[in-house]
Amino acid sequence: MTTRIVRVGNTLTVEIPEELVAEAALPVGDPVEWVPNGAGSLALVSSPRTVTRKKPADMTIEELMEGLNEGDSLGEYDWGPPRGVEVW
């Protein structure tokens, strides 16, 4: 599949056909890396962190809390003064 390098302002971009992105299973918006793999050749690869990354809505509470030790404090958040009929 042929594409081209395009100048957008001060940046060079590469147009990637949607079919190719779908075939490579690269979700739009996820980080990728350009890796030189020979004279005049580049490979576009998914960043390692995107392979195992889940959306928080798809994670269990255990996965969300992974890496925290018992007793760790995540801090408090001040939501401001009460509004309406909340009881504090």
C-alpha positions in Angstrom: 0.0 0.0 0.0 1.5 3.4 -1.0 1.1 6.5 1.1 3.1 9.7 1.4 4.8 12.1 3.7 2.9 15.4 4.1 3.9 18.7 5.7 1.3 20.0 8.1 2.6 23.4 9.4 6.1 22.7 10.8 5.4 19.0 11.2 5.9 16.1 8.8 3.1 13.4 8.9 2.5 10.1 7.2 -1.0 9.3 5.9 -2.0 5.8 7.1 -5.0 4.3 5.4 -7.8 3.2 7.8 -7.8 -0.3 6.5 -4.2 -0.7 7.4 -4.6 0.7 10.9 -7.6 -1.7 11.4 -5.6 -4.7 10.1 -2.7 -3.8 12.5 -5.1 -3.4 15.4 -3.8 0.1 16.2 -6.5 2.0 18.0 -6.7 5.7 16.9 -5.2 7.9 19.6 -2.9 5.2 21.1 0.8 6.0 21.1 3.1 4.4 18.5 6.8 4.6 17.8 8.8 5.0 14.6 11.7 2.5 14.6 14.4 2.6 12.0 14.9 -1.0 10.6 17.3 -0.6 7.8 18.7 1.9 5.3 15.8 4.2 4.3 13.3 2.1 6.1 11.0 2.7 9.2 8.6 0.5 11.1 5.6 1.9 13.0 5.1 -0.2 16.1 2.7 0.0 19.0 4.2 1.3 22.2 4.7 -1.5 24.8 2.3 0.1 27.3 -0.6 0.0 24.8 -0.5 -3.7 24.5 -1.6 -4.4 28.1 -3.5 -1.1 28.7 -7.2 -1.3 29.6 -9.7 1.5 30.0 -10.4 2.1 33.7 -14.1 1.2 33.0 -13.0 -2.3 31.9 -10.7 -2.9 34.9 -11.6 -4.7 38.2 -11.1 -2.9 41.5 -8.1 -5.2 42.1 -6.5 -4.0 38.8 -7.2 -0.4 39.7 -5.5 -0.8 43.1 -2.5 -2.8 41.8 0.7 -1.3 43.0 -0.8 0.3 46.1 0.3 -0.9 49.5 -2.1 -1.4 52.4 -2.4 1.9 54.2 -1.4 4.0 51.2 -3.4 7.2 51.1 -4.6 8.6 47.9 -5.4 11.9 49.5 -8.6 13.8 49.9 -10.5 15.9 47.5 -12.3 19.1 48.5 -15.6 19.1 46.6 -16.5 22.5 48.0 -19.4 23.6 50.2 -22.6 21.6 50.3 -25.2 22.4 47.7 -28.8 21.4 47.7 -29.9 19.0 50.4 -26.7 17.1 51.1 -26.0 16.3 54.7 -22.4 16.6 55.9 
